[in-house]
């Protein structure tokens, strides 16, 4: 499987309509102007890509995630739990 950060960055970039090369692990999500619909699409895409399930309650906890790297770490942890 490709790098979790790389895939997460690609998915976020697609929804934010940015070049993935413009993003890094330190990129702040709030600065990317991602709206709630785009966030839901990102979550769905991450679930599909990594064969994980993000419970609705867990999605609210994602609001605490501030950077692309935070999201990648959370996804990696969920993927590890399912492995």
C-alpha positions in Angstrom: 0.0 0.0 0.0 1.2 3.5 -0.8 2.1 5.9 1.9 -0.9 6.9 4.0 0.2 10.6 4.1 0.6 10.6 0.3 -2.9 9.2 -0.3 -4.6 11.3 2.3 -2.9 14.4 0.8 -4.1 13.5 -2.7 -7.7 13.0 -1.5 -7.8 16.3 0.4 -6.2 18.1 -2.5 -8.8 16.8 -4.9 -11.6 17.9 -2.8 -10.0 21.3 -2.1 -9.2 21.6 -5.8 -5.5 22.1 -5.1 -2.3 20.5 -6.5 -1.2 17.8 -4.0 2.3 19.3 -4.3 1.0 22.4 -2.6 0.1 20.5 0.5 2.3 19.0 3.2 1.7 17.2 6.5 1.9 20.7 8.2 -0.8 22.2 5.9 -3.6 23.5 8.1 -7.0 22.2 7.1 -8.8 25.5 8.1 -6.6 27.4 5.6 -7.8 25.1 2.8 -11.4 26.4 3.0 -12.9 22.9 3.1 -16.6 23.1 3.7 -18.7 20.5 5.5 -19.8 18.8 2.2 -16.2 18.5 1.1 -15.2 17.1 4.5 -17.9 14.4 4.2 -16.6 13.5 0.8 -13.0 13.3 2.1 -14.2 11.0 4.9 -16.1 8.8 2.4 -13.1 8.6 0.1 -10.7 7.8 2.9 -13.0 5.0 4.1 -13.1 3.6 0.6 -9.4 3.9 -0.1 -8.3 2.4 3.2 -11.2 0.0 3.8 -11.9 1.6 7.1 -15.1 2.8 8.8 -15.3 6.2 10.4 -18.3 6.2 12.7 -20.4 9.3 12.6 -19.5 10.0 16.3 -15.8 9.7 15.3 -16.3 12.2 12.5 -17.2 14.9 15.1 -13.9 14.1 16.8 -12.1 14.8 13.5 -12.9 18.5 14.1 -9.9 18.4 16.5 -7.6 17.5 13.6 -5.8 20.6 12.5 -3.4 19.5 9.7 -3.2 17.1 6.8 -0.7 15.1 8.9 -3.2 14.8 11.7 -5.7 13.3 9.3 -3.2 10.9 7.9 -2.2 9.8 11.4 -5.8 9.1 12.4 -6.5 7.2 9.1 -3.3 5.1 9.6 -4.4 4.2 13.2 -7.8 3.1 12.0 -6.3 1.1 9.1 -3.9 -0.6 11.6 -6.8 -1.5 13.8 -8.5 -3.2 10.9 -5.4 -5.1 9.8 
